[in-house]
Amino acid sequence: MTTRLSARIAAAVLATGAATAITLAGAAAAQAGPPTSTVLTPGNGACSASQYASYQVRADGYATNQGAKFKLLRNGVVIQNTPTRVNAWSGELRSAYGTFPGPGYYSVCAQNTGTANTTVTLQIRSDNEF
């Protein structure tokens, strides 16, 4: 009887631990990363990490000095971009507004097309994060 009780307790502990791990992993995957800042020399670019969005997405980009060109990508394809260098840009696509192109992995990128170094800050958020 003691062996059976020990086995049940061990199984319950393992099940609880697995459920907690799955819950925490799911929560981490749905969180926006913090804004990231990078110094870009002329001709260089940087992108945020990709993030899954199921019904809305928002991208923000800021640049110092002469600015930078920004673009929003869905599954690696550009869906919005700035035609010239700017110092601040945001793109927001929502199902509620009819502007969201569909579920997928989104990222925001910046390209320094100027002649001086610029510091860019990028952030991507999705679904319930804004």
C-alpha positions as CSV (number, residue, x, y, z in Angstrom):
1,M,0.0,0.0,0.0
2,T,2.9,2.4,0.8
3,T,4.4,1.7,-2.6
4,R,1.1,2.5,-4.3
5,L,0.6,5.7,-2.4
6,S,4.2,6.8,-3.2
7,A,3.7,6.1,-6.9
8,R,0.5,8.2,-6.9
9,I,2.2,11.1,-5.1
10,A,5.1,11.0,-7.5
11,A,2.8,10.9,-10.5
12,A,0.8,13.8,-9.2
13,V,4.0,15.9,-8.7
14,L,5.2,15.1,-12.2
15,A,1.8,16.0,-13.7
16,T,1.7,19.3,-11.8
17,G,5.2,20.1,-12.8
18,A,4.5,19.4,-16.5
19,A,1.3,21.4,-16.4
20,T,3.2,24.4,-14.9
21,A,6.0,24.2,-17.4
22,I,3.5,24.1,-20.3
23,T,1.6,27.1,-18.9
24,L,4.8,29.1,-18.4
25,A,6.1,28.3,-21.8
26,G,2.8,29.4,-23.4
27,A,2.8,32.6,-21.4
28,A,6.4,33.5,-22.4
29,A,5.7,32.9,-26.1
30,A,2.9,35.5,-26.1
31,Q,4.9,38.3,-24.5
32,A,6.3,41.2,-26.4
33,G,10.1,41.5,-26.2
34,P,11.4,44.8,-24.8
35,P,12.4,47.5,-27.2
36,T,15.9,46.8,-28.6
37,S,18.3,49.6,-29.5
38,T,21.1,49.1,-32.0
39,V,23.7,51.5,-33.5
40,L,23.6,51.2,-37.3
41,T,26.5,52.4,-39.4
42,P,25.6,53.7,-42.9
43,G,24.3,50.9,-45.1
44,N,23.5,48.5,-42.3
45,G,20.2,47.3,-40.9
46,A,18.7,45.4,-38.0
47,C,15.4,43.5,-37.3
48,S,13.4,42.6,-34.2
49,A,12.8,39.0,-33.3
50,S,9.7,37.6,-35.1
51,Q,6.6,37.4,-33.1
52,Y,3.3,35.5,-33.9
53,A,0.2,37.6,-34.2
54,S,-3.3,36.0,-34.7
55,Y,-5.5,39.1,-35.0
56,Q,-3.5,42.4,-34.6
57,V,0.1,43.7,-34.6
58,R,1.9,46.9,-33.9
59,A,5.4,47.9,-34.8
60,D,7.4,50.9,-33.5
61,G,10.7,52.3,-34.7
62,Y,12.7,55.3,-33.6
63,A,16.0,56.6,-35.0
64,T,18.5,59.3,-34.1
65,N,20.5,61.7,-36.3
66,Q,19.5,61.4,-40.0
67,G,16.8,58.7,-39.3
68,A,16.3,55.3,-40.9
69,K,14.0,53.5,-43.2
70,F,11.6,51.2,-41.4
71,K,9.6,48.2,-42.6
72,L,7.1,45.7,-41.2
73,L,7.4,42.1,-42.4
74,R,4.9,39.2,-42.3
75,N,6.4,35.8,-42.7
76,G,9.5,37.5,-44.2
77,V,7.6,39.6,-46.8
78,V,7.4,43.4,-46.5
79,I,3.8,44.6,-46.0
80,Q,4.5,48.2,-44.9
81,N,7.5,50.5,-45.2
82,T,8.6,54.1,-45.1
83,P,9.6,55.6,-48.5
84,T,12.4,57.7,-47.0
85,R,14.3,58.1,-43.7
86,V,12.3,59.1,-40.7
87,N,13.0,59.5,-37.0
88,A,9.8,57.9,-35.7
89,W,7.4,55.4,-37.3
90,S,4.7,53.0,-36.2
91,G,2.5,50.6,-38.1
92,E,-0.6,49.1,-36.6
93,L,-2.8,46.5,-38.3
94,R,-6.0,45.3,-36.7
95,S,-8.7,42.8,-37.7
96,A,-11.2,45.2,-36.1
97,Y,-10.2,47.9,-38.7
98,G,-10.0,45.5,-41.6
99,T,-6.3,46.2,-42.0
100,F,-4.8,43.0,-40.5
101,P,-3.5,40.7,-43.4
102,G,-3.8,37.5,-41.3
103,P,-2.1,35.4,-38.8
104,G,1.6,34.9,-39.1
105,Y,5.1,35.8,-37.8
106,Y,5.8,39.6,-37.8
107,S,9.0,41.6,-37.4
108,V,10.1,45.2,-37.7
109,C,13.3,46.2,-39.4
110,A,15.4,49.4,-39.8
111,Q,17.9,50.3,-42.5
112,N,20.4,53.2,-42.2
113,T,20.5,54.7,-45.7
114,G,22.1,57.9,-44.4
115,T,25.8,59.0,-44.2
116,A,26.1,59.0,-40.4
117,N,25.6,56.5,-37.7
118,T,22.1,56.3,-36.2
119,T,20.8,54.5,-33.1
120,V,17.5,52.7,-33.8
121,T,15.0,51.3,-31.3
122,L,12.6,48.6,-32.5
123,Q,9.6,46.9,-30.9
124,I,7.0,44.5,-32.1
125,R,3.8,43.7,-30.2
126,S,0.8,41.6,-31.0
127,D,-2.7,40.6,-30.0
128,N,-3.3,41.4,-26.3
129,E,0.0,43.3,-25.8
130,F,-1.4,46.6,-26.9
